[in-house]
């Protein structure tokens, strides 16, 4: 062990920062069952177009709507002594939507469901922070402050004082975006109320100081 290693202290600090989410990502899918493949595909297209128009009417920018899936396949059932039998066709498509105005996201979702009717499916909902830079900086500040407090305590316990920082590394952890708490759906102008909660970022700092 070198003299420098003997006269140093290494600690790990943890810090976190939280803020209310300012963006919401939803997945809106359309799934249509029809006796023939042409009508299934056409109806899926009409429903998807109606959903897109509802999003435009709600002020969602075209850049925040993208098609993420498109498929057409046979709808089959198993019948005794006959095996698989085609009973129709299923056409489906999915849209990934980013909502930046969270004043009434439940109403936007309700508009999509209303536009697409019974063929619409909601596949997922995530909340997050559009620009995580400031929140991450706060988490780093908290992590370093935690490490410094620990290092000062260890230095005092050993009868020494902290010198310069000679090594610093970090591990930033962004946990999965939280799913919101959703109350029961109600038929009203407010659509489905959605609780945003908070999104949290955490950081871990590993710091080594010399001891003097």
N, C-alpha and C positions, 0 to 999 in steps of 0.2 A: 504494500500500500504506500503510495507516494505521500510526501509531506503535505501536499495540497489537499489530497483526499482526507488526511487525518485532521486537517484544520478547516473543515467545511461541514455544512449541514444541508441536507436535501429534504425537502418536504413537498407534499402534494396538496394543493388548494382546490376547493370546489366552489363554484358560484353559479347562480342562475338568475334569470330575469324573465318576467312575464308581461304580456300585453294582450289587449283584446284583439282578436283576429280582424283583419280588414279585407280579406278576400275569401270567397267560398267557391269550391270546385264541386260540380255535380255531374253525374253521368245520367243522361236521358236516353233511354233505349226505346225502340219501336219494334214490336214483334207481331206479325200478321200471319194468320192461318187462313188459307183459302183452298178450294178444291183443285185449282190449277196453278201452275207456277207463274204464269203471266199476271193473273189478277193479284196474287200474293205480292209479287214484286212491285206492281204498280201501286197498290194500296199502301204498302210500306213507304214508298216514295212520297205519296200524297201526305201521309201522316207526318213524316219527317219534315217535309216542307212546311206544314202547318206549325210544327213546333219551332222551326227556325224563324218563321215570321212572327210568332209570339215573342220570341227572344229579342228580335229586332225592335218590335213595338215597345218592349220594356226597356230599351236603351242599351242592350248588350252589344258591344262592338263586334263586327265580323271576325276580327283577329282573336277574339276570346271564345269562338265556337269552332270546333273542328270535328270531322267525322273520324271515329276511331275503330269502327267495325262495320262490316257489310257481309251478309251471308244469305244464301238461299239453299234449303235442303228439303228432302222429302220427309213428310210426317208419317211415321209407320206405326203399326200396332201388330202384336203377335196374335195369331189365330190358330187354334188347335187344328192340326193336320194340314194347315196351309202355310205355316211359317209367318214371316214378315209380310205384311200387306200395306201398300201405300194407300193412305186415306186422304192425302192432301199435301200441301206444301207450306213451308214456313219461311218467310222472308223477314230478316231483321237487320237493323242498323243502329249504331250508337253514336251519340254526340257527347263530346267532352266540353263542358261549359264553365267558364270562369266568371263569377259575379264579383264586380268591384264596388258596386253600390249595395251596401248591406242594410239600407234603411227598411226594405221590405222584401227580403229574399223569399219568404214563404209565399208571397203573392206571385212572384215571378215563376216559382215552381208550380203553383196552382194554375197559372196561365198556360204553362207547357202541358200540364195534364189535361186541362180543358180543351186545348187545341188539338191534341192527338187522340183524345178520347180513350176508349178501353184498350187501345193498342199500345199505349205508353207504359213503360216501366222505368222506375227510378232505381238505378243500379248502385249508387254510392253518393256520399256527401262528405267533403273534407273542409276544414277551416284552417286558415294559415295567415302568415304575415307576408305581404308582398315584398317589402324590403326589410330583410333581417339584419342589416348592417348595424343599426343603432342598438337593437336588442342584444345582439351578440357582443357588442362593445361593453355593454353593461354587465353581461355575464362574465366577460374576461376581467373587468375591474373587480368584480366580487371574488373571482377565483384567486387573483393575485393578492388581494387584501387578506383573504383567508390563509394563503400560504405565508404571507409576511407575519401575520399574527402568530402562527405556529412556530415559525423560525425564531422570532424574538423570544418566545417562551422557552424553546429549547436552548437558545444561546444563554438566556438568563439562568436556566437550571444548571448549565455547565460552567457558569462564572465567566462567560465570554460575551463579546459584542458582535453584531453582524457587520460584515464588511461588504464587499461588492458582490453583485450577482455575477456568477461565472457560467451559469448554464440555465437555460429556460426552454421548456417545450410545452405544448398544449395538446389537449384532446377535446375537440368540440363535439358535443352530442346534441343532435336535434331529434327529439323523440317523435313518434308518429303523431300526425295531426289529430287532435281529439275530435271524436264524433260529438255533435251537439245533443243535448237533451231535447227531445221533441214531444210536445204535448199531443193529445188526441186531435186528429184532423176535424175541422169544423167548416161548414159551408158558410163563409163570410167573405167580406171584401178584403180581409187581412190574410186570407189563405191559411197556411199552417204556421203557427208561431214557432220560431226556432231560437233556442238559447245559444249564444255564441261562446260563453265561458271565456277561458284564456288559453293562449298558446305560450308555452314555455321553452326557452332555450337554456342549455346548461353548458358550462365549460370547465375543464380540469387543467390546472397549470402545475407542472413539475418544475420546481425552482431550486437551484443550489447556490448558497451564499458561502463566502469565506468567513471564517471565524477569527476575530482579532482579540 
